[in-house]
Amino acid sequence: MRILKEGFQNKGGFSMDKGNFGRRDRLVKEKQHDTYKERKKRTEPTVCPECKAVFVGGRWTWNDAPDDAVMEICPACLRIADNYPAGYVEFKGSFFELRRKEIMNLVNNEEKLEKGEHPMERIMAITPQEDLTLITTTGVHIARRLGEAVTRAYQGDLSFTYSDNEKTIRVQWASK
């Protein structure tokens, strides 16, 4: 029996120290890159000068701002200023055209509820186009919530697609 290294022997006389000869063709996962993700913990309390949201207790809220709060623009206001949405919601179909006002009231009510609970989840813009209405949002959660609310109320076909490692979402609703 052949011994390659002390303690590494095989019945066939052949052995390999995997510590020295392990596989090196693994894919290295890139670091996640999100421009609007917090890199460091914010100073508490922090107030956004644009929307007046307050960062306290590790999250953004609509609490009253203390006098000694640091002024810094929140991630949602940065997205709006940069016109860089995280969510795209498309509504289309003949039923949508007939009930546009009603459905848009539902969308605005859902936004008020979501924004009340999560200040970083907002509608950026509502853009009527030739054959659809496009709504852009600051977060993926509100985009999905809008699509699901309209589907619960009016049925229809709902689809959503995440991309960029779940940092953006495209929600599409069409009436049947």
C-alpha positions in Angstrom: 0.0 0.0 0.0 1.3 3.4 -1.0 1.1 6.3 1.4 0.9 9.8 -0.1 0.7 11.7 3.1 0.6 10.5 6.6 -3.0 9.7 7.6 -4.2 9.7 3.9 -4.3 6.3 2.5 -6.7 4.3 0.5 -7.3 0.6 -0.1 -6.4 1.1 -3.8 -3.2 2.8 -2.7 -4.3 6.1 -4.1 -5.3 9.2 -2.0 -5.7 12.9 -2.3 -5.5 15.7 0.2 -8.6 17.6 -0.7 -7.5 20.6 1.3 -4.7 21.3 -1.2 -6.5 20.1 -4.3 -10.1 21.2 -3.9 -12.3 22.5 -6.7 -11.6 26.1 -7.7 -14.2 26.5 -10.4 -17.0 27.7 -8.1 -18.9 30.8 -9.1 -18.3 33.7 -6.8 -21.5 35.5 -6.0 -21.4 39.2 -6.5 -22.2 41.6 -3.7 -25.8 42.8 -3.8 -25.9 46.4 -5.1 -28.9 48.6 -4.3 -28.3 52.3 -4.5 -31.2 53.1 -2.1 -30.5 50.5 0.5 -29.1 51.9 3.8 -25.4 51.3 4.0 -25.0 52.2 7.6 -27.3 52.8 10.6 -28.8 56.3 10.5 -28.5 58.7 13.4 -31.6 58.7 15.4 -33.8 60.6 15.2 -33.6 61.7 11.5 -36.2 63.7 9.7 -36.7 63.9 5.9 -37.0 67.6 5.0 -39.1 66.6 1.9 -41.9 64.4 3.3 -41.4 64.9 7.1 -41.0 61.2 7.8 -39.1 60.4 11.0 -36.5 57.6 11.4 -36.7 56.4 14.9 -36.4 53.0 16.6 -34.7 51.6 13.4 -37.6 52.4 11.0 -39.3 55.2 9.2 -42.6 56.5 10.7 -44.9 59.4 10.6 -44.3 60.4 14.2 -43.7 64.0 15.2 -40.1 65.1 14.8 -38.1 66.1 17.9 -36.3 69.4 17.7 -32.9 67.9 17.9 -33.5 65.6 14.9 -30.9 65.3 12.1 -32.2 66.4 8.6 -31.6 63.9 5.8 -33.6 62.9 2.8 -35.3 59.5 3.0 -34.8 56.7 0.5 -38.3 57.1 -0.9 -37.8 60.8 -1.6 -34.4 60.0 -3.2 -36.1 57.5 -5.6 -38.8 60.1 -6.5 -36.1 62.8 -7.1 -34.1 60.4 -9.2 -37.2 59.1 -11.0 -36.0 55.5 -10.3 -39.0 53.4 -9.4 -38.9 50.0 -7.7 -42.3 49.0 -8.9 -44.3 49.3 -12.1 -48.0 48.5 -12.1 -49.9 48.3 -15.4 -53.7 48.3 -15.6 -55.3 47.6 -19.0 -58.4 46.2 -20.7 -61.8 47.3 -21.8 -63.3 46.8 -18.2 -60.5 49.0 -16.8 -61.4 51.8 -19.3 -65.1 51.6 -18.2 -64.3 51.6 -14.5 -61.1 53.7 -14.5 -62.3 56.3 -11.9 -63.6 53.6 -9.6 -60.4 51.5 -9.8 -58.1 54.5 -9.4 -60.0 55.5 -6.2 -59.3 51.9 -4.9 -55.6 52.4 -5.8 -55.4 55.7 -4.0 -57.1 54.2 -0.9 -54.7 51.3 -0.9 -51.8 53.7 -1.2 -53.0 55.7 1.9 -53.2 52.5 3.9 -49.8 51.2 2.9 -48.1 54.6 3.2 -49.7 55.0 6.7 -48.0 51.8 7.8 -44.8 52.1 5.8 -43.7 55.6 4.8 -41.1 54.3 2.3 -43.9 52.7 0.2 -45.5 55.3 -2.1 -46.9 56.0 -5.5 -44.4 58.1 -7.6 -46.5 58.8 -10.6 -49.7 57.7 -12.4 -49.3 57.9 -16.2 -52.2 57.2 -18.5 -51.0 55.9 -21.8 -52.7 54.9 -25.1 -53.7 51.3 -24.1 -52.9 51.1 -20.4 -52.3 53.1 -17.2 -48.8 52.9 -15.7 -48.3 53.5 -12.0 -44.7 53.7 -10.7 -43.9 53.1 -7.0 -41.0 53.6 -4.6 -41.2 50.0 -3.3 -42.0 46.5 -4.4 -44.6 45.8 -1.7 -47.0 48.6 -2.6 -46.8 47.6 -6.3 -47.9 44.1 -5.5 -50.5 45.3 -3.0 -52.1 47.5 -5.6 -52.3 44.6 -8.1 -53.7 42.2 -5.5 -56.3 44.8 -4.3 -57.7 45.4 -7.8 -57.7 41.6 -8.5 -59.7 41.0 -5.3 -62.2 43.6 -6.1 -62.6 43.1 -9.9 -61.0 39.7 -10.7 -59.0 39.8 -13.9 -55.6 38.4 -14.8 -52.8 39.4 -12.5 -49.1 38.6 -13.1 -46.0 39.9 -11.5 -42.4 39.6 -12.3 -39.5 40.3 -10.0 -36.1 41.3 -11.4 -32.7 42.5 -10.2 -32.7 40.1 -7.3 -36.1 41.2 -6.2 -35.3 44.9 -6.1 -37.9 45.7 -8.8 -41.2 44.3 -9.7 -43.5 44.6 -12.7 -47.2 44.0 -11.9 -49.7 43.6 -14.8 -53.4 43.5 -14.4 -55.8 43.0 -17.3 -59.6 42.7 -17.2 -61.1 39.5 -18.5 
